[in-house]
Amino acid sequence: MLAVAVGLAASCERTAREPGAADAGLAAAIAEVEAGRRTTPLVVQPAGGGDALVTFLVESPDGKVPRIVSDVTGWGERIADDTFDLTAGTMTRVDSTSWYRLEAQVAPGARIEYLVVHGETDYGIDPLNPRLAELHGGGPASEFVTPGYVPPRELTDPPVASAGAIVETAIESRALGGSRPAIVYTPFGYREGRAYPVAVFHSGWGAAREGEAPRVLDWLIAHGAIEPIVAVFLQSVGPDDGDAGKGAPMRAFLAEEVPAWVASSFGVTRRADQRAILAISYGAKDALDAALAPAGTYGRLGLLIPGRRLRHADLEVVAGIRDRRLRVAILAGRYDAANIATARDARATLAAAGHEVEYIEVPEGHNPATWRNHLGNVLVSLFGTPRRP
């Protein structure tokens, strides 16, 4: 694991009593990194528990001061005006060396992504850290975990033998003015005559095609964590949609056309309380709109790291709808600085309106690995029997 030697931890704990002890420990750790015996960042977990001390280290021989942009520095994003602070995460030189440091307190069990920045535009991975994650928007990011982190079994266990089937197809949409690709997952042992619960993933086509979501479903069903379900993964928004991919057209597609198509093509339930719509990040607003549509198609709603396109005014609409109660699961990243307020607002507003809400906040950021790692928790919240406390 990306941890520093016990000697550095002891040095850090003695700092208050012995000035310079932590610096000596850091110098020793840098020597270990230079010799290839240590990786970065350095992670020290206090003996008594609590947050870990994380020390990022970057060598900059040309004297340019590097920065760390990461989940724990908010990626430098200014929420108020959607600009970026190009000083966020600025590092401090270590004595007269070519090394620079930046420290952060990070919760136990956290998984954090970051990049190293030289100048204004040279963003890259940490060359001294072998751990990589897929960065939102393409390309890799460096990552580290703190003690107590446990990866999801559904993605680390071998794939189960009793795997479901997937089929690629397309759904014709009058509302959106053309067809939309879809991947349909049917569980192991699927039979046409049954009325399976349904999960519709708005803009989740990539998650199915890359294999993670079907693998999670297989594991949960095989281990009895959820009942067998049919899942539909949509490429809801086309590259040329413009306004057709928003508002009323998207609501009609998700709340009317997709459920009708699924019901006519597969052995699924027609009960709204056994149908869920789920969305990731930007699509959270569309999923909420579909769940609240007059058609009353969905009784369950999953919001995975919802983005701030979902505004409080959208959530306030919930209070005026009294003819249904939703079962809701919200996944949020504690280190998703730009969007955590949206997730917490959704929890409070939906619960105040009488909906059954389970809120899952994890010590991670806003990225694909976060929702993939915790998709199983959201599905158990929506389809598990009995529901977890």
Contacts in CASP RR format, 6 or more apart in sequence:
PFRMAT RR
TARGET T0000
AUTHOR 0000-0000-0000
METHOD contacts of the structure
MODEL  1
MLAVAVGLAASCERTAREPGAADAGLAAAIAEVEAGRRTTPLVVQPAGGG
DALVTFLVESPDGKVPRIVSDVTGWGERIADDTFDLTAGTMTRVDSTSWY
RLEAQVAPGARIEYLVVHGETDYGIDPLNPRLAELHGGGPASEFVTPGYV
PPRELTDPPVASAGAIVETAIESRALGGSRPAIVYTPFGYREGRAYPVAV
FHSGWGAAREGEAPRVLDWLIAHGAIEPIVAVFLQSVGPDDGDAGKGAPM
RAFLAEEVPAWVASSFGVTRRADQRAILAISYGAKDALDAALAPAGTYGR
LGLLIPGRRLRHADLEVVAGIRDRRLRVAILAGRYDAANIATARDARATL
AAAGHEVEYIEVPEGHNPATWRNHLGNVLVSLFGTPRRP
1 43 0 8 1.000
1 145 0 8 1.000
1 147 0 8 1.000
2 39 0 8 1.000
2 40 0 8 1.000
2 41 0 8 1.000
2 42 0 8 1.000
2 43 0 8 1.000
2 129 0 8 1.000
2 131 0 8 1.000
2 144 0 8 1.000
2 145 0 8 1.000
3 42 0 8 1.000
3 43 0 8 1.000
3 44 0 8 1.000
3 45 0 8 1.000
3 147 0 8 1.000
4 29 0 8 1.000
4 32 0 8 1.000
4 38 0 8 1.000
4 42 0 8 1.000
4 43 0 8 1.000
4 44 0 8 1.000
4 55 0 8 1.000
5 28 0 8 1.000
5 29 0 8 1.000
5 32 0 8 1.000
5 38 0 8 1.000
7 25 0 8 1.000
7 28 0 8 1.000
8 25 0 8 1.000
8 26 0 8 1.000
8 28 0 8 1.000
8 29 0 8 1.000
8 42 0 8 1.000
8 44 0 8 1.000
9 44 0 8 1.000
9 45 0 8 1.000
9 47 0 8 1.000
11 21 0 8 1.000
11 22 0 8 1.000
11 24 0 8 1.000
11 25 0 8 1.000
11 26 0 8 1.000
12 22 0 8 1.000
12 25 0 8 1.000
12 44 0 8 1.000
12 53 0 8 1.000
13 46 0 8 1.000
13 47 0 8 1.000
14 21 0 8 1.000
14 22 0 8 1.000
15 21 0 8 1.000
15 22 0 8 1.000
23 95 0 8 1.000
26 42 0 8 1.000
26 55 0 8 1.000
26 94 0 8 1.000
26 101 0 8 1.000
27 94 0 8 1.000
27 95 0 8 1.000
29 38 0 8 1.000
29 42 0 8 1.000
29 55 0 8 1.000
29 57 0 8 1.000
30 57 0 8 1.000
30 94 0 8 1.000
30 97 0 8 1.000
30 99 0 8 1.000
32 38 0 8 1.000
33 39 0 8 1.000
33 40 0 8 1.000
33 57 0 8 1.000
33 128 0 8 1.000
39 128 0 8 1.000
39 129 0 8 1.000
39 130 0 8 1.000
40 56 0 8 1.000
40 57 0 8 1.000
40 58 0 8 1.000
40 126 0 8 1.000
40 128 0 8 1.000
40 129 0 8 1.000
41 54 0 8 1.000
41 55 0 8 1.000
41 56 0 8 1.000
41 57 0 8 1.000
41 126 0 8 1.000
41 129 0 8 1.000
41 144 0 8 1.000
42 54 0 8 1.000
42 55 0 8 1.000
42 57 0 8 1.000
43 52 0 8 1.000
43 53 0 8 1.000
43 54 0 8 1.000
43 106 0 8 1.000
43 144 0 8 1.000
43 146 0 8 1.000
43 147 0 8 1.000
44 52 0 8 1.000
44 53 0 8 1.000
44 54 0 8 1.000
44 55 0 8 1.000
45 52 0 8 1.000
45 108 0 8 1.000
45 146 0 8 1.000
45 147 0 8 1.000
46 52 0 8 1.000
46 53 0 8 1.000
49 108 0 8 1.000
50 107 0 8 1.000
50 108 0 8 1.000
51 105 0 8 1.000
51 106 0 8 1.000
51 107 0 8 1.000
51 108 0 8 1.000
52 105 0 8 1.000
52 106 0 8 1.000
52 107 0 8 1.000
52 108 0 8 1.000
52 110 0 8 1.000
52 146 0 8 1.000
52 147 0 8 1.000
53 103 0 8 1.000
53 104 0 8 1.000
53 105 0 8 1.000
54 72 0 8 1.000
54 103 0 8 1.000
54 104 0 8 1.000
54 105 0 8 1.000
54 106 0 8 1.000
54 112 0 8 1.000
54 144 0 8 1.000
54 146 0 8 1.000
55 101 0 8 1.000
55 102 0 8 1.000
55 103 0 8 1.000
56 68 0 8 1.000
56 91 0 8 1.000
56 101 0 8 1.000
56 102 0 8 1.000
56 103 0 8 1.000
56 104 0 8 1.000
56 114 0 8 1.000
56 126 0 8 1.000
57 94 0 8 1.000
57 99 0 8 1.000
57 100 0 8 1.000
57 101 0 8 1.000
57 128 0 8 1.000
58 66 0 8 1.000
58 68 0 8 1.000
58 91 0 8 1.000
58 99 0 8 1.000
58 100 0 8 1.000
58 116 0 8 1.000
58 126 0 8 1.000
59 98 0 8 1.000
59 99 0 8 1.000
59 100 0 8 1.000
60 66 0 8 1.000
60 98 0 8 1.000
60 99 0 8 1.000
60 100 0 8 1.000
60 118 0 8 1.000
61 98 0 8 1.000
63 98 0 8 1.000
64 118 0 8 1.000
64 119 0 8 1.000
65 90 0 8 1.000
65 91 0 8 1.000
65 93 0 8 1.000
65 100 0 8 1.000
66 91 0 8 1.000
66 100 0 8 1.000
66 116 0 8 1.000
66 117 0 8 1.000
66 118 0 8 1.000
66 119 0 8 1.000
67 86 0 8 1.000
67 87 0 8 1.000
67 88 0 8 1.000
67 89 0 8 1.000
67 90 0 8 1.000
67 91 0 8 1.000
67 116 0 8 1.000
67 117 0 8 1.000
67 119 0 8 1.000
68 89 0 8 1.000
68 91 0 8 1.000
68 102 0 8 1.000
68 114 0 8 1.000
68 115 0 8 1.000
68 116 0 8 1.000
68 117 0 8 1.000
69 75 0 8 1.000
69 76 0 8 1.000
69 88 0 8 1.000
69 89 0 8 1.000
69 114 0 8 1.000
69 115 0 8 1.000
69 117 0 8 1.000
69 123 0 8 1.000
70 89 0 8 1.000
70 104 0 8 1.000
70 112 0 8 1.000
70 113 0 8 1.000
70 114 0 8 1.000
70 115 0 8 1.000
71 112 0 8 1.000
71 113 0 8 1.000
71 114 0 8 1.000
71 335 0 8 1.000
71 336 0 8 1.000
71 337 0 8 1.000
71 364 0 8 1.000
71 365 0 8 1.000
71 366 0 8 1.000
71 367 0 8 1.000
72 104 0 8 1.000
72 106 0 8 1.000
72 112 0 8 1.000
72 114 0 8 1.000
72 335 0 8 1.000
73 88 0 8 1.000
73 89 0 8 1.000
73 104 0 8 1.000
73 114 0 8 1.000
74 88 0 8 1.000
74 335 0 8 1.000
74 337 0 8 1.000
74 338 0 8 1.000
75 84 0 8 1.000
75 88 0 8 1.000
75 337 0 8 1.000
75 338 0 8 1.000
76 84 0 8 1.000
76 85 0 8 1.000
76 86 0 8 1.000
76 88 0 8 1.000
76 89 0 8 1.000
77 84 0 8 1.000
77 85 0 8 1.000
77 337 0 8 1.000
77 338 0 8 1.000
78 84 0 8 1.000
78 85 0 8 1.000
79 308 0 8 1.000
79 337 0 8 1.000
79 338 0 8 1.000
86 120 0 8 1.000
89 102 0 8 1.000
90 102 0 8 1.000
91 100 0 8 1.000
91 101 0 8 1.000
91 102 0 8 1.000
92 100 0 8 1.000
92 101 0 8 1.000
92 102 0 8 1.000
93 99 0 8 1.000
93 100 0 8 1.000
94 100 0 8 1.000
94 101 0 8 1.000
106 112 0 8 1.000
106 146 0 8 1.000
106 363 0 8 1.000
107 146 0 8 1.000
107 334 0 8 1.000
107 363 0 8 1.000
108 146 0 8 1.000
108 147 0 8 1.000
108 148 0 8 1.000
108 363 0 8 1.000
109 145 0 8 1.000
109 146 0 8 1.000
109 147 0 8 1.000
109 148 0 8 1.000
109 149 0 8 1.000
109 150 0 8 1.000
109 363 0 8 1.000
110 145 0 8 1.000
110 146 0 8 1.000
110 149 0 8 1.000
110 334 0 8 1.000
110 335 0 8 1.000
110 363 0 8 1.000
110 364 0 8 1.000
111 143 0 8 1.000
111 144 0 8 1.000
111 145 0 8 1.000
111 149 0 8 1.000
111 363 0 8 1.000
111 364 0 8 1.000
111 369 0 8 1.000
111 370 0 8 1.000
111 373 0 8 1.000
112 143 0 8 1.000
112 144 0 8 1.000
112 145 0 8 1.000
112 146 0 8 1.000
112 335 0 8 1.000
112 364 0 8 1.000
112 365 0 8 1.000
113 133 0 8 1.000
113 135 0 8 1.000
113 141 0 8 1.000
113 142 0 8 1.000
113 143 0 8 1.000
113 365 0 8 1.000
113 367 0 8 1.000
113 369 0 8 1.000
114 126 0 8 1.000
114 141 0 8 1.000
114 142 0 8 1.000
114 143 0 8 1.000
114 144 0 8 1.000
115 123 0 8 1.000
115 124 0 8 1.000
115 125 0 8 1.000
115 126 0 8 1.000
115 135 0 8 1.000
115 141 0 8 1.000
115 142 0 8 1.000
116 123 0 8 1.000
116 124 0 8 1.000
116 125 0 8 1.000
116 126 0 8 1.000
116 142 0 8 1.000
117 123 0 8 1.000
117 124 0 8 1.000
125 132 0 8 1.000
125 140 0 8 1.000
125 141 0 8 1.000
125 142 0 8 1.000
126 142 0 8 1.000
129 142 0 8 1.000
129 143 0 8 1.000
129 144 0 8 1.000
131 142 0 8 1.000
131 143 0 8 1.000
131 144 0 8 1.000
131 145 0 8 1.000
132 140 0 8 1.000
132 141 0 8 1.000
132 142 0 8 1.000
132 143 0 8 1.000
133 140 0 8 1.000
133 141 0 8 1.000
133 142 0 8 1.000
133 143 0 8 1.000
133 367 0 8 1.000
133 369 0 8 1.000
134 140 0 8 1.000
134 141 0 8 1.000
134 367 0 8 1.000
134 368 0 8 1.000
134 369 0 8 1.000
135 141 0 8 1.000
135 367 0 8 1.000
136 366 0 8 1.000
136 367 0 8 1.000
136 368 0 8 1.000
141 367 0 8 1.000
143 369 0 8 1.000
146 363 0 8 1.000
151 373 0 8 1.000
152 216 0 8 1.000
152 373 0 8 1.000
152 374 0 8 1.000
152 376 0 8 1.000
153 219 0 8 1.000
154 215 0 8 1.000
154 216 0 8 1.000
154 219 0 8 1.000
154 220 0 8 1.000
154 376 0 8 1.000
155 212 0 8 1.000
155 215 0 8 1.000
155 216 0 8 1.000
155 372 0 8 1.000
155 373 0 8 1.000
157 219 0 8 1.000
159 215 0 8 1.000
159 218 0 8 1.000
159 219 0 8 1.000
160 218 0 8 1.000
160 219 0 8 1.000
160 222 0 8 1.000
162 188 0 8 1.000
162 189 0 8 1.000
162 218 0 8 1.000
162 221 0 8 1.000
162 222 0 8 1.000
163 188 0 8 1.000
163 214 0 8 1.000
163 218 0 8 1.000
164 185 0 8 1.000
164 186 0 8 1.000
164 187 0 8 1.000
164 188 0 8 1.000
164 189 0 8 1.000
164 190 0 8 1.000
164 214 0 8 1.000
164 217 0 8 1.000
164 218 0 8 1.000
165 185 0 8 1.000
165 186 0 8 1.000
165 190 0 8 1.000
166 183 0 8 1.000
166 184 0 8 1.000
166 185 0 8 1.000
166 186 0 8 1.000
166 208 0 8 1.000
166 214 0 8 1.000
167 183 0 8 1.000
167 184 0 8 1.000
167 186 0 8 1.000
168 181 0 8 1.000
168 182 0 8 1.000
168 183 0 8 1.000
168 209 0 8 1.000
169 181 0 8 1.000
169 182 0 8 1.000
169 183 0 8 1.000
169 184 0 8 1.000
170 179 0 8 1.000
170 180 0 8 1.000
170 181 0 8 1.000
170 182 0 8 1.000
171 179 0 8 1.000
171 180 0 8 1.000
171 182 0 8 1.000
171 234 0 8 1.000
171 257 0 8 1.000
171 258 0 8 1.000
171 261 0 8 1.000
172 178 0 8 1.000
172 179 0 8 1.000
173 179 0 8 1.000
173 180 0 8 1.000
173 253 0 8 1.000
173 257 0 8 1.000
174 257 0 8 1.000
175 248 0 8 1.000
175 249 0 8 1.000
175 250 0 8 1.000
175 252 0 8 1.000
175 253 0 8 1.000
175 256 0 8 1.000
175 257 0 8 1.000
176 241 0 8 1.000
176 244 0 8 1.000
176 245 0 8 1.000
176 249 0 8 1.000
176 250 0 8 1.000
176 253 0 8 1.000
177 244 0 8 1.000
180 234 0 8 1.000
180 235 0 8 1.000
180 236 0 8 1.000
180 238 0 8 1.000
180 253 0 8 1.000
181 205 0 8 1.000
181 234 0 8 1.000
181 235 0 8 1.000
182 205 0 8 1.000
182 232 0 8 1.000
182 233 0 8 1.000
182 234 0 8 1.000
182 235 0 8 1.000
183 205 0 8 1.000
183 206 0 8 1.000
183 208 0 8 1.000
183 209 0 8 1.000
183 232 0 8 1.000
183 233 0 8 1.000
184 230 0 8 1.000
184 231 0 8 1.000
184 232 0 8 1.000
184 233 0 8 1.000
184 262 0 8 1.000
184 265 0 8 1.000
184 266 0 8 1.000
185 208 0 8 1.000
185 213 0 8 1.000
185 214 0 8 1.000
185 217 0 8 1.000
185 230 0 8 1.000
185 231 0 8 1.000
185 232 0 8 1.000
185 233 0 8 1.000
186 196 0 8 1.000
186 230 0 8 1.000
186 266 0 8 1.000
187 196 0 8 1.000
187 217 0 8 1.000
187 221 0 8 1.000
187 228 0 8 1.000
187 229 0 8 1.000
187 230 0 8 1.000
188 218 0 8 1.000
188 221 0 8 1.000
188 222 0 8 1.000
188 228 0 8 1.000
189 228 0 8 1.000
190 196 0 8 1.000
190 228 0 8 1.000
190 230 0 8 1.000
191 267 0 8 1.000
192 266 0 8 1.000
192 267 0 8 1.000
193 267 0 8 1.000
194 267 0 8 1.000
195 267 0 8 1.000
195 268 0 8 1.000
195 269 0 8 1.000
195 270 0 8 1.000
195 271 0 8 1.000
196 228 0 8 1.000
196 229 0 8 1.000
196 230 0 8 1.000
196 266 0 8 1.000
196 267 0 8 1.000
196 268 0 8 1.000
196 269 0 8 1.000
197 227 0 8 1.000
197 229 0 8 1.000
197 230 0 8 1.000
197 268 0 8 1.000
197 269 0 8 1.000
197 274 0 8 1.000
197 275 0 8 1.000
197 276 0 8 1.000
197 383 0 8 1.000
198 229 0 8 1.000
198 230 0 8 1.000
198 231 0 8 1.000
198 232 0 8 1.000
198 259 0 8 1.000
198 262 0 8 1.000
198 268 0 8 1.000
198 269 0 8 1.000
198 274 0 8 1.000
198 275 0 8 1.000
198 276 0 8 1.000
199 229 0 8 1.000
199 230 0 8 1.000
199 231 0 8 1.000
199 232 0 8 1.000
199 275 0 8 1.000
199 276 0 8 1.000
199 277 0 8 1.000
199 278 0 8 1.000
199 379 0 8 1.000
199 382 0 8 1.000
199 383 0 8 1.000
200 231 0 8 1.000
200 232 0 8 1.000
200 234 0 8 1.000
200 254 0 8 1.000
200 258 0 8 1.000
200 259 0 8 1.000
200 262 0 8 1.000
200 275 0 8 1.000
200 276 0 8 1.000
200 277 0 8 1.000
200 278 0 8 1.000
200 298 0 8 1.000
201 207 0 8 1.000
201 208 0 8 1.000
201 213 0 8 1.000
201 231 0 8 1.000
201 232 0 8 1.000
201 233 0 8 1.000
201 234 0 8 1.000
201 278 0 8 1.000
201 279 0 8 1.000
202 234 0 8 1.000
202 236 0 8 1.000
202 254 0 8 1.000
202 277 0 8 1.000
202 278 0 8 1.000
202 279 0 8 1.000
202 283 0 8 1.000
202 286 0 8 1.000
202 287 0 8 1.000
202 290 0 8 1.000
203 234 0 8 1.000
203 235 0 8 1.000
203 236 0 8 1.000
203 237 0 8 1.000
203 279 0 8 1.000
203 280 0 8 1.000
203 282 0 8 1.000
203 283 0 8 1.000
204 213 0 8 1.000
204 233 0 8 1.000
204 234 0 8 1.000
204 235 0 8 1.000
204 236 0 8 1.000
204 280 0 8 1.000
205 233 0 8 1.000
205 234 0 8 1.000
205 235 0 8 1.000
206 233 0 8 1.000
206 235 0 8 1.000
207 213 0 8 1.000
207 233 0 8 1.000
207 280 0 8 1.000
207 372 0 8 1.000
207 375 0 8 1.000
208 214 0 8 1.000
208 231 0 8 1.000
208 233 0 8 1.000
209 233 0 8 1.000
212 372 0 8 1.000
212 375 0 8 1.000
213 231 0 8 1.000
213 233 0 8 1.000
213 372 0 8 1.000
213 375 0 8 1.000
214 231 0 8 1.000
216 372 0 8 1.000
216 375 0 8 1.000
216 376 0 8 1.000
216 379 0 8 1.000
217 226 0 8 1.000
217 229 0 8 1.000
217 231 0 8 1.000
217 379 0 8 1.000
219 225 0 8 1.000
220 226 0 8 1.000
220 376 0 8 1.000
220 379 0 8 1.000
220 380 0 8 1.000
221 227 0 8 1.000
221 228 0 8 1.000
221 229 0 8 1.000
225 376 0 8 1.000
225 379 0 8 1.000
225 380 0 8 1.000
225 384 0 8 1.000
226 379 0 8 1.000
226 380 0 8 1.000
226 383 0 8 1.000
226 384 0 8 1.000
226 385 0 8 1.000
227 383 0 8 1.000
227 384 0 8 1.000
227 385 0 8 1.000
229 383 0 8 1.000
230 262 0 8 1.000
230 266 0 8 1.000
230 267 0 8 1.000
230 268 0 8 1.000
232 258 0 8 1.000
232 262 0 8 1.000
234 254 0 8 1.000
234 258 0 8 1.000
236 245 0 8 1.000
236 250 0 8 1.000
236 253 0 8 1.000
236 254 0 8 1.000
236 286 0 8 1.000
237 245 0 8 1.000
237 250 0 8 1.000
238 245 0 8 1.000
243 249 0 8 1.000
244 250 0 8 1.000
246 286 0 8 1.000
247 286 0 8 1.000
247 289 0 8 1.000
250 286 0 8 1.000
250 289 0 8 1.000
250 290 0 8 1.000
251 286 0 8 1.000
251 289 0 8 1.000
251 290 0 8 1.000
251 293 0 8 1.000
254 277 0 8 1.000
254 286 0 8 1.000
254 287 0 8 1.000
254 289 0 8 1.000
254 290 0 8 1.000
254 293 0 8 1.000
255 289 0 8 1.000
255 290 0 8 1.000
255 291 0 8 1.000
255 293 0 8 1.000
255 295 0 8 1.000
255 296 0 8 1.000
255 297 0 8 1.000
255 298 0 8 1.000
256 293 0 8 1.000
256 295 0 8 1.000
256 297 0 8 1.000
259 275 0 8 1.000
259 295 0 8 1.000
259 297 0 8 1.000
259 298 0 8 1.000
262 268 0 8 1.000
263 270 0 8 1.000
269 275 0 8 1.000
272 296 0 8 1.000
272 297 0 8 1.000
272 298 0 8 1.000
272 299 0 8 1.000
272 324 0 8 1.000
273 299 0 8 1.000
273 300 0 8 1.000
273 327 0 8 1.000
274 299 0 8 1.000
274 300 0 8 1.000
275 297 0 8 1.000
275 298 0 8 1.000
275 299 0 8 1.000
275 300 0 8 1.000
276 298 0 8 1.000
276 299 0 8 1.000
276 300 0 8 1.000
276 301 0 8 1.000
276 302 0 8 1.000
276 327 0 8 1.000
276 382 0 8 1.000
276 383 0 8 1.000
277 287 0 8 1.000
277 290 0 8 1.000
277 291 0 8 1.000
277 297 0 8 1.000
277 298 0 8 1.000
277 300 0 8 1.000
277 301 0 8 1.000
277 302 0 8 1.000
278 287 0 8 1.000
278 301 0 8 1.000
278 302 0 8 1.000
278 303 0 8 1.000
278 304 0 8 1.000
278 378 0 8 1.000
278 382 0 8 1.000
279 286 0 8 1.000
279 287 0 8 1.000
279 302 0 8 1.000
279 303 0 8 1.000
279 304 0 8 1.000
279 306 0 8 1.000
280 304 0 8 1.000
280 305 0 8 1.000
280 371 0 8 1.000
281 304 0 8 1.000
281 305 0 8 1.000
281 306 0 8 1.000
281 307 0 8 1.000
281 339 0 8 1.000
281 366 0 8 1.000
281 371 0 8 1.000
282 307 0 8 1.000
282 309 0 8 1.000
283 306 0 8 1.000
283 307 0 8 1.000
283 309 0 8 1.000
283 310 0 8 1.000
284 303 0 8 1.000
284 304 0 8 1.000
284 306 0 8 1.000
284 307 0 8 1.000
284 309 0 8 1.000
284 310 0 8 1.000
284 342 0 8 1.000
284 346 0 8 1.000
285 309 0 8 1.000
285 310 0 8 1.000
285 311 0 8 1.000
285 314 0 8 1.000
287 301 0 8 1.000
287 302 0 8 1.000
287 303 0 8 1.000
288 301 0 8 1.000
288 303 0 8 1.000
288 310 0 8 1.000
288 314 0 8 1.000
288 315 0 8 1.000
288 318 0 8 1.000
288 346 0 8 1.000
289 314 0 8 1.000
290 297 0 8 1.000
290 298 0 8 1.000
291 298 0 8 1.000
291 299 0 8 1.000
291 300 0 8 1.000
291 301 0 8 1.000
291 326 0 8 1.000
292 317 0 8 1.000
292 318 0 8 1.000
292 321 0 8 1.000
296 324 0 8 1.000
298 326 0 8 1.000
299 324 0 8 1.000
299 325 0 8 1.000
299 326 0 8 1.000
299 327 0 8 1.000
300 326 0 8 1.000
300 327 0 8 1.000
300 328 0 8 1.000
300 329 0 8 1.000
300 382 0 8 1.000
300 383 0 8 1.000
301 326 0 8 1.000
301 327 0 8 1.000
301 328 0 8 1.000
301 329 0 8 1.000
302 328 0 8 1.000
302 329 0 8 1.000
302 330 0 8 1.000
302 331 0 8 1.000
302 378 0 8 1.000
302 382 0 8 1.000
303 310 0 8 1.000
303 328 0 8 1.000
303 329 0 8 1.000
303 330 0 8 1.000
303 331 0 8 1.000
303 343 0 8 1.000
303 346 0 8 1.000
304 331 0 8 1.000
304 371 0 8 1.000
304 374 0 8 1.000
304 375 0 8 1.000
304 378 0 8 1.000
305 331 0 8 1.000
305 332 0 8 1.000
305 333 0 8 1.000
305 336 0 8 1.000
305 339 0 8 1.000
305 343 0 8 1.000
305 365 0 8 1.000
305 366 0 8 1.000
305 370 0 8 1.000
305 371 0 8 1.000
306 330 0 8 1.000
306 332 0 8 1.000
306 339 0 8 1.000
306 342 0 8 1.000
306 343 0 8 1.000
306 346 0 8 1.000
307 338 0 8 1.000
307 339 0 8 1.000
307 342 0 8 1.000
307 366 0 8 1.000
308 338 0 8 1.000
308 339 0 8 1.000
308 341 0 8 1.000
308 342 0 8 1.000
310 342 0 8 1.000
310 346 0 8 1.000
311 342 0 8 1.000
312 345 0 8 1.000
312 349 0 8 1.000
315 345 0 8 1.000
315 346 0 8 1.000
315 349 0 8 1.000
315 350 0 8 1.000
316 349 0 8 1.000
318 349 0 8 1.000
318 350 0 8 1.000
318 353 0 8 1.000
318 355 0 8 1.000
319 349 0 8 1.000
319 352 0 8 1.000
319 353 0 8 1.000
320 353 0 8 1.000
321 353 0 8 1.000
325 354 0 8 1.000
325 355 0 8 1.000
325 356 0 8 1.000
326 350 0 8 1.000
326 355 0 8 1.000
326 356 0 8 1.000
327 355 0 8 1.000
327 356 0 8 1.000
327 382 0 8 1.000
327 387 0 8 1.000
328 350 0 8 1.000
328 355 0 8 1.000
328 356 0 8 1.000
328 357 0 8 1.000
328 358 0 8 1.000
329 357 0 8 1.000
329 358 0 8 1.000
329 360 0 8 1.000
329 377 0 8 1.000
329 378 0 8 1.000
329 381 0 8 1.000
329 382 0 8 1.000
330 343 0 8 1.000
330 346 0 8 1.000
330 347 0 8 1.000
330 350 0 8 1.000
330 357 0 8 1.000
330 358 0 8 1.000
330 359 0 8 1.000
330 360 0 8 1.000
331 343 0 8 1.000
331 360 0 8 1.000
331 361 0 8 1.000
331 362 0 8 1.000
331 370 0 8 1.000
331 371 0 8 1.000
331 374 0 8 1.000
331 377 0 8 1.000
331 378 0 8 1.000
332 339 0 8 1.000
332 340 0 8 1.000
332 343 0 8 1.000
332 344 0 8 1.000
332 347 0 8 1.000
332 359 0 8 1.000
332 360 0 8 1.000
332 361 0 8 1.000
332 362 0 8 1.000
333 339 0 8 1.000
333 340 0 8 1.000
333 343 0 8 1.000
333 361 0 8 1.000
333 362 0 8 1.000
333 363 0 8 1.000
333 364 0 8 1.000
333 365 0 8 1.000
333 366 0 8 1.000
333 370 0 8 1.000
334 340 0 8 1.000
334 361 0 8 1.000
334 362 0 8 1.000
334 363 0 8 1.000
334 364 0 8 1.000
334 365 0 8 1.000
335 363 0 8 1.000
335 364 0 8 1.000
335 365 0 8 1.000
336 343 0 8 1.000
336 364 0 8 1.000
336 365 0 8 1.000
336 366 0 8 1.000
336 370 0 8 1.000
338 366 0 8 1.000
339 366 0 8 1.000
343 359 0 8 1.000
343 361 0 8 1.000
344 359 0 8 1.000
347 357 0 8 1.000
347 359 0 8 1.000
350 357 0 8 1.000
351 357 0 8 1.000
358 381 0 8 1.000
358 387 0 8 1.000
358 388 0 8 1.000
360 374 0 8 1.000
360 377 0 8 1.000
360 378 0 8 1.000
360 381 0 8 1.000
362 370 0 8 1.000
362 373 0 8 1.000
362 374 0 8 1.000
364 370 0 8 1.000
364 373 0 8 1.000
380 388 0 8 1.000
381 387 0 8 1.000
381 388 0 8 1.000
END
